[in-house]
Amino acid sequence: MSFEAAQSDLVGAVEAAAALWVGPPALLIEYPNRRLVDVDRQPDPYVCVEVEFFDGGQISMGASKWVEEVGTLTLVVHTKVDGGWALARRIMDHFTPHVELKNFTVARTRAARAARSQERRGWNCTPLVVPVWFHRLVS
C-alpha cells in the first residue's frame, strides 16, 4: 500500500485497455518523464496519462493509523484540430470501463468525468478525469 503500488495499478489498467484498442488509427500512450510524443510528427491520435496524488487524511484513531491518499488518473485524448469530436469520444468510451469504479490491488477509482477540451498546438486535448484513492498504514 504505497504511492508506487497505486500508480502501478493505474498504469497497468491503462496499458491493458490500450492493448485492447481496435484501430485504426493506432493509439500511442504518453507518460510524463517516460515516453514523450513529438507533437510535430505524431499522427493522430495519442493519449497522455498522468497520475497525481494531492490530498489525504487520517481515517483511524486506533493503535494502527490508516491514512487515505486521494488523487486523480487523468487521460488527455489528443486529436487533430478540425478532425471532429467522434474519435476523441470513441477513445474516451474505450478507456472509461477499464478505469472507473474499479478496485485494483491497491488503488480504487470513482466515476470518470469528462472535462472541458482545449486546443494546443494544433491538437484538441480532451481530458477524462478519474478520482482515485487508496489506504496506507502509517507505522
Biotite code that builds the C-alpha atoms (Angstrom):
import biotite.structure as struc

atoms = struc.array([
    struc.Atom([0.000, 0.000, 0.000], chain_id="A", res_id=1, res_name="MET", atom_name="CA", element="C"),
    struc.Atom([2.155, 2.762, -1.365], chain_id="A", res_id=2, res_name="SER", atom_name="CA", element="C"),
    struc.Atom([2.097, 5.554, -3.911], chain_id="A", res_id=3, res_name="PHE", atom_name="CA", element="C"),
    struc.Atom([4.195, 3.470, -6.285], chain_id="A", res_id=4, res_name="GLU", atom_name="CA", element="C"),
    struc.Atom([1.913, 0.443, -5.972], chain_id="A", res_id=5, res_name="ALA", atom_name="CA", element="C"),
    struc.Atom([-1.183, 2.571, -6.563], chain_id="A", res_id=6, res_name="ALA", atom_name="CA", element="C"),
    struc.Atom([0.391, 4.165, -9.636], chain_id="A", res_id=7, res_name="GLN", atom_name="CA", element="C"),
    struc.Atom([1.385, 0.729, -10.958], chain_id="A", res_id=8, res_name="SER", atom_name="CA", element="C"),
    struc.Atom([-2.236, -0.419, -10.611], chain_id="A", res_id=9, res_name="ASP", atom_name="CA", element="C"),
    struc.Atom([-3.488, 2.530, -12.623], chain_id="A", res_id=10, res_name="LEU", atom_name="CA", element="C"),
    struc.Atom([-0.803, 2.434, -15.313], chain_id="A", res_id=11, res_name="VAL", atom_name="CA", element="C"),
    struc.Atom([-1.369, -1.307, -15.696], chain_id="A", res_id=12, res_name="GLY", atom_name="CA", element="C"),
    struc.Atom([-5.082, -0.729, -16.264], chain_id="A", res_id=13, res_name="ALA", atom_name="CA", element="C"),
    struc.Atom([-4.369, 1.940, -18.889], chain_id="A", res_id=14, res_name="VAL", atom_name="CA", element="C"),
    struc.Atom([-1.834, -0.273, -20.681], chain_id="A", res_id=15, res_name="GLU", atom_name="CA", element="C"),
    struc.Atom([-4.264, -3.218, -20.668], chain_id="A", res_id=16, res_name="ALA", atom_name="CA", element="C"),
    struc.Atom([-7.006, -1.014, -22.121], chain_id="A", res_id=17, res_name="ALA", atom_name="CA", element="C"),
    struc.Atom([-4.636, 0.393, -24.748], chain_id="A", res_id=18, res_name="ALA", atom_name="CA", element="C"),
    struc.Atom([-3.690, -3.142, -25.803], chain_id="A", res_id=19, res_name="ALA", atom_name="CA", element="C"),
    struc.Atom([-7.382, -3.856, -26.439], chain_id="A", res_id=20, res_name="LEU", atom_name="CA", element="C"),
    struc.Atom([-7.860, -0.763, -28.634], chain_id="A", res_id=21, res_name="TRP", atom_name="CA", element="C"),
    struc.Atom([-9.011, -1.703, -32.108], chain_id="A", res_id=22, res_name="VAL", atom_name="CA", element="C"),
    struc.Atom([-7.899, 0.967, -34.563], chain_id="A", res_id=23, res_name="GLY", atom_name="CA", element="C"),
    struc.Atom([-7.341, 2.439, -36.982], chain_id="A", res_id=24, res_name="PRO", atom_name="CA", element="C"),
    struc.Atom([-5.719, 4.623, -36.059], chain_id="A", res_id=25, res_name="PRO", atom_name="CA", element="C"),
    struc.Atom([-3.042, 3.137, -33.836], chain_id="A", res_id=26, res_name="ALA", atom_name="CA", element="C"),
    struc.Atom([-3.021, 4.597, -30.346], chain_id="A", res_id=27, res_name="LEU", atom_name="CA", element="C"),
    struc.Atom([0.113, 5.844, -28.579], chain_id="A", res_id=28, res_name="LEU", atom_name="CA", element="C"),
    struc.Atom([0.177, 6.354, -24.799], chain_id="A", res_id=29, res_name="ILE", atom_name="CA", element="C"),
    struc.Atom([2.403, 9.055, -23.302], chain_id="A", res_id=30, res_name="GLU", atom_name="CA", element="C"),
    struc.Atom([3.515, 9.310, -19.670], chain_id="A", res_id=31, res_name="TYR", atom_name="CA", element="C"),
    struc.Atom([5.369, 12.219, -18.041], chain_id="A", res_id=32, res_name="PRO", atom_name="CA", element="C"),
    struc.Atom([9.112, 11.504, -17.820], chain_id="A", res_id=33, res_name="ASN", atom_name="CA", element="C"),
    struc.Atom([8.669, 8.153, -19.518], chain_id="A", res_id=34, res_name="ARG", atom_name="CA", element="C"),
    struc.Atom([7.520, 8.298, -23.108], chain_id="A", res_id=35, res_name="ARG", atom_name="CA", element="C"),
    struc.Atom([7.237, 11.673, -24.808], chain_id="A", res_id=36, res_name="LEU", atom_name="CA", element="C"),
    struc.Atom([5.369, 12.293, -28.033], chain_id="A", res_id=37, res_name="VAL", atom_name="CA", element="C"),
    struc.Atom([6.841, 14.538, -30.711], chain_id="A", res_id=38, res_name="ASP", atom_name="CA", element="C"),
    struc.Atom([3.678, 16.545, -31.377], chain_id="A", res_id=39, res_name="VAL", atom_name="CA", element="C"),
    struc.Atom([5.008, 17.896, -34.677], chain_id="A", res_id=40, res_name="ASP", atom_name="CA", element="C"),
    struc.Atom([5.483, 14.404, -36.136], chain_id="A", res_id=41, res_name="ARG", atom_name="CA", element="C"),
    struc.Atom([2.834, 12.420, -34.283], chain_id="A", res_id=42, res_name="GLN", atom_name="CA", element="C"),
    struc.Atom([-0.026, 11.027, -36.345], chain_id="A", res_id=43, res_name="PRO", atom_name="CA", element="C"),
    struc.Atom([-3.492, 11.284, -34.907], chain_id="A", res_id=44, res_name="ASP", atom_name="CA", element="C"),
    struc.Atom([-4.319, 10.357, -32.053], chain_id="A", res_id=45, res_name="PRO", atom_name="CA", element="C"),
    struc.Atom([-2.480, 9.886, -28.755], chain_id="A", res_id=46, res_name="TYR", atom_name="CA", element="C"),
    struc.Atom([-3.322, 9.826, -25.052], chain_id="A", res_id=47, res_name="VAL", atom_name="CA", element="C"),
    struc.Atom([-1.353, 11.494, -22.239], chain_id="A", res_id=48, res_name="CYS", atom_name="CA", element="C"),
    struc.Atom([-1.696, 9.725, -18.898], chain_id="A", res_id=49, res_name="VAL", atom_name="CA", element="C"),
    struc.Atom([-0.938, 11.347, -15.546], chain_id="A", res_id=50, res_name="GLU", atom_name="CA", element="C"),
    struc.Atom([-1.358, 10.031, -12.016], chain_id="A", res_id=51, res_name="VAL", atom_name="CA", element="C"),
    struc.Atom([-1.308, 12.693, -9.323], chain_id="A", res_id=52, res_name="GLU", atom_name="CA", element="C"),
    struc.Atom([-1.817, 12.442, -5.576], chain_id="A", res_id=53, res_name="PHE", atom_name="CA", element="C"),
    struc.Atom([-2.718, 15.717, -3.913], chain_id="A", res_id=54, res_name="PHE", atom_name="CA", element="C"),
    struc.Atom([-4.695, 15.152, -0.730], chain_id="A", res_id=55, res_name="ASP", atom_name="CA", element="C"),
    struc.Atom([-5.201, 12.751, 2.110], chain_id="A", res_id=56, res_name="GLY", atom_name="CA", element="C"),
    struc.Atom([-6.321, 12.410, 5.658], chain_id="A", res_id=57, res_name="GLY", atom_name="CA", element="C"),
    struc.Atom([-6.193, 10.219, 8.708], chain_id="A", res_id=58, res_name="GLN", atom_name="CA", element="C"),
    struc.Atom([-9.101, 7.768, 8.774], chain_id="A", res_id=59, res_name="ILE", atom_name="CA", element="C"),
    struc.Atom([-8.477, 5.851, 12.016], chain_id="A", res_id=60, res_name="SER", atom_name="CA", element="C"),
    struc.Atom([-7.595, 6.775, 15.586], chain_id="A", res_id=61, res_name="MET", atom_name="CA", element="C"),
    struc.Atom([-6.528, 3.385, 16.995], chain_id="A", res_id=62, res_name="GLY", atom_name="CA", element="C"),
    struc.Atom([-3.106, 1.880, 17.517], chain_id="A", res_id=63, res_name="ALA", atom_name="CA", element="C"),
    struc.Atom([-2.931, 1.241, 13.749], chain_id="A", res_id=64, res_name="SER", atom_name="CA", element="C"),
    struc.Atom([-3.195, 4.553, 11.981], chain_id="A", res_id=65, res_name="LYS", atom_name="CA", element="C"),
    struc.Atom([-4.639, 4.420, 8.485], chain_id="A", res_id=66, res_name="TRP", atom_name="CA", element="C"),
    struc.Atom([-4.378, 7.274, 6.016], chain_id="A", res_id=67, res_name="VAL", atom_name="CA", element="C"),
    struc.Atom([-6.436, 7.732, 2.869], chain_id="A", res_id=68, res_name="GLU", atom_name="CA", element="C"),
    struc.Atom([-4.499, 9.181, -0.074], chain_id="A", res_id=69, res_name="GLU", atom_name="CA", element="C"),
    struc.Atom([-6.550, 10.899, -2.784], chain_id="A", res_id=70, res_name="VAL", atom_name="CA", element="C"),
    struc.Atom([-5.654, 11.851, -6.333], chain_id="A", res_id=71, res_name="GLY", atom_name="CA", element="C"),
    struc.Atom([-6.606, 11.582, -9.976], chain_id="A", res_id=72, res_name="THR", atom_name="CA", element="C"),
    struc.Atom([-5.875, 9.496, -13.012], chain_id="A", res_id=73, res_name="LEU", atom_name="CA", element="C"),
    struc.Atom([-6.123, 11.850, -15.980], chain_id="A", res_id=74, res_name="THR", atom_name="CA", element="C"),
    struc.Atom([-6.216, 10.656, -19.570], chain_id="A", res_id=75, res_name="LEU", atom_name="CA", element="C"),
    struc.Atom([-5.985, 13.502, -22.070], chain_id="A", res_id=76, res_name="VAL", atom_name="CA", element="C"),
    struc.Atom([-7.050, 12.396, -25.535], chain_id="A", res_id=77, res_name="VAL", atom_name="CA", element="C"),
    struc.Atom([-5.296, 14.344, -28.293], chain_id="A", res_id=78, res_name="HIS", atom_name="CA", element="C"),
    struc.Atom([-6.887, 14.501, -31.721], chain_id="A", res_id=79, res_name="THR", atom_name="CA", element="C"),
    struc.Atom([-6.079, 16.831, -34.588], chain_id="A", res_id=80, res_name="LYS", atom_name="CA", element="C"),
    struc.Atom([-7.905, 20.153, -34.728], chain_id="A", res_id=81, res_name="VAL", atom_name="CA", element="C"),
    struc.Atom([-10.651, 20.111, -37.362], chain_id="A", res_id=82, res_name="ASP", atom_name="CA", element="C"),
    struc.Atom([-10.865, 16.312, -37.085], chain_id="A", res_id=83, res_name="GLY", atom_name="CA", element="C"),
    struc.Atom([-14.216, 16.366, -35.282], chain_id="A", res_id=84, res_name="GLY", atom_name="CA", element="C"),
    struc.Atom([-15.087, 15.021, -31.850], chain_id="A", res_id=85, res_name="TRP", atom_name="CA", element="C"),
    struc.Atom([-16.174, 11.492, -32.733], chain_id="A", res_id=86, res_name="ALA", atom_name="CA", element="C"),
    struc.Atom([-12.721, 9.901, -32.471], chain_id="A", res_id=87, res_name="LEU", atom_name="CA", element="C"),
    struc.Atom([-11.939, 11.588, -29.129], chain_id="A", res_id=88, res_name="ALA", atom_name="CA", element="C"),
    struc.Atom([-15.274, 10.410, -27.721], chain_id="A", res_id=89, res_name="ARG", atom_name="CA", element="C"),
    struc.Atom([-14.687, 6.889, -29.051], chain_id="A", res_id=90, res_name="ARG", atom_name="CA", element="C"),
    struc.Atom([-11.297, 6.736, -27.314], chain_id="A", res_id=91, res_name="ILE", atom_name="CA", element="C"),
    struc.Atom([-12.817, 8.039, -24.065], chain_id="A", res_id=92, res_name="MET", atom_name="CA", element="C"),
    struc.Atom([-15.601, 5.455, -24.335], chain_id="A", res_id=93, res_name="ASP", atom_name="CA", element="C"),
    struc.Atom([-12.976, 2.750, -24.798], chain_id="A", res_id=94, res_name="HIS", atom_name="CA", element="C"),
    struc.Atom([-10.925, 3.620, -21.700], chain_id="A", res_id=95, res_name="PHE", atom_name="CA", element="C"),
    struc.Atom([-13.742, 4.509, -19.292], chain_id="A", res_id=96, res_name="THR", atom_name="CA", element="C"),
    struc.Atom([-14.947, 0.985, -18.387], chain_id="A", res_id=97, res_name="PRO", atom_name="CA", element="C"),
    struc.Atom([-11.350, -0.128, -17.785], chain_id="A", res_id=98, res_name="HIS", atom_name="CA", element="C"),
    struc.Atom([-10.552, 2.583, -15.227], chain_id="A", res_id=99, res_name="VAL", atom_name="CA", element="C"),
    struc.Atom([-13.714, 3.789, -13.471], chain_id="A", res_id=100, res_name="GLU", atom_name="CA", element="C"),
    struc.Atom([-15.375, 2.255, -10.401], chain_id="A", res_id=101, res_name="LEU", atom_name="CA", element="C"),
    struc.Atom([-12.620, -0.331, -10.026], chain_id="A", res_id=102, res_name="LYS", atom_name="CA", element="C"),
    struc.Atom([-10.951, -1.979, -7.054], chain_id="A", res_id=103, res_name="ASN", atom_name="CA", element="C"),
    struc.Atom([-7.415, -2.723, -8.159], chain_id="A", res_id=104, res_name="PHE", atom_name="CA", element="C"),
    struc.Atom([-4.815, -4.373, -5.934], chain_id="A", res_id=105, res_name="THR", atom_name="CA", element="C"),
    struc.Atom([-4.095, -1.123, -4.068], chain_id="A", res_id=106, res_name="VAL", atom_name="CA", element="C"),
    struc.Atom([-5.882, 1.743, -5.829], chain_id="A", res_id=107, res_name="ALA", atom_name="CA", element="C"),
    struc.Atom([-9.611, 2.268, -6.116], chain_id="A", res_id=108, res_name="ARG", atom_name="CA", element="C"),
    struc.Atom([-11.376, 4.557, -8.552], chain_id="A", res_id=109, res_name="THR", atom_name="CA", element="C"),
    struc.Atom([-14.573, 6.537, -8.618], chain_id="A", res_id=110, res_name="ARG", atom_name="CA", element="C"),
    struc.Atom([-16.721, 7.540, -11.601], chain_id="A", res_id=111, res_name="ALA", atom_name="CA", element="C"),
    struc.Atom([-14.884, 9.149, -14.530], chain_id="A", res_id=112, res_name="ALA", atom_name="CA", element="C"),
    struc.Atom([-15.694, 12.679, -15.634], chain_id="A", res_id=113, res_name="ARG", atom_name="CA", element="C"),
    struc.Atom([-15.068, 14.402, -18.908], chain_id="A", res_id=114, res_name="ALA", atom_name="CA", element="C"),
    struc.Atom([-13.551, 17.857, -18.643], chain_id="A", res_id=115, res_name="ALA", atom_name="CA", element="C"),
    struc.Atom([-13.512, 20.847, -20.976], chain_id="A", res_id=116, res_name="ARG", atom_name="CA", element="C"),
    struc.Atom([-11.445, 20.409, -24.137], chain_id="A", res_id=117, res_name="SER", atom_name="CA", element="C"),
    struc.Atom([-8.708, 22.864, -25.027], chain_id="A", res_id=118, res_name="GLN", atom_name="CA", element="C"),
    struc.Atom([-6.802, 23.489, -28.224], chain_id="A", res_id=119, res_name="GLU", atom_name="CA", element="C"),
    struc.Atom([-2.986, 23.358, -28.060], chain_id="A", res_id=120, res_name="ARG", atom_name="CA", element="C"),
    struc.Atom([-0.506, 23.435, -30.925], chain_id="A", res_id=121, res_name="ARG", atom_name="CA", element="C"),
    struc.Atom([-2.947, 22.042, -33.471], chain_id="A", res_id=122, res_name="GLY", atom_name="CA", element="C"),
    struc.Atom([-4.441, 19.398, -31.166], chain_id="A", res_id=123, res_name="TRP", atom_name="CA", element="C"),
    struc.Atom([-7.787, 19.154, -29.388], chain_id="A", res_id=124, res_name="ASN", atom_name="CA", element="C"),
    struc.Atom([-6.949, 17.998, -25.854], chain_id="A", res_id=125, res_name="CYS", atom_name="CA", element="C"),
    struc.Atom([-9.923, 16.295, -24.206], chain_id="A", res_id=126, res_name="THR", atom_name="CA", element="C"),
    struc.Atom([-9.418, 15.183, -20.573], chain_id="A", res_id=127, res_name="PRO", atom_name="CA", element="C"),
    struc.Atom([-11.055, 12.241, -18.853], chain_id="A", res_id=128, res_name="LEU", atom_name="CA", element="C"),
    struc.Atom([-10.527, 12.600, -15.096], chain_id="A", res_id=129, res_name="VAL", atom_name="CA", element="C"),
    struc.Atom([-10.890, 9.618, -12.765], chain_id="A", res_id=130, res_name="VAL", atom_name="CA", element="C"),
    struc.Atom([-10.735, 10.258, -8.996], chain_id="A", res_id=131, res_name="PRO", atom_name="CA", element="C"),
    struc.Atom([-8.542, 7.656, -7.245], chain_id="A", res_id=132, res_name="VAL", atom_name="CA", element="C"),
    struc.Atom([-7.805, 6.741, -3.664], chain_id="A", res_id=133, res_name="TRP", atom_name="CA", element="C"),
    struc.Atom([-6.007, 4.160, -1.582], chain_id="A", res_id=134, res_name="PHE", atom_name="CA", element="C"),
    struc.Atom([-5.340, 3.464, 2.086], chain_id="A", res_id=135, res_name="HIS", atom_name="CA", element="C"),
    struc.Atom([-1.951, 3.091, 3.678], chain_id="A", res_id=136, res_name="ARG", atom_name="CA", element="C"),
    struc.Atom([-0.853, 2.153, 7.157], chain_id="A", res_id=137, res_name="LEU", atom_name="CA", element="C"),
    struc.Atom([1.385, 4.608, 8.994], chain_id="A", res_id=138, res_name="VAL", atom_name="CA", element="C"),
    struc.Atom([3.977, 2.791, 11.064], chain_id="A", res_id=139, res_name="SER", atom_name="CA", element="C"),
])
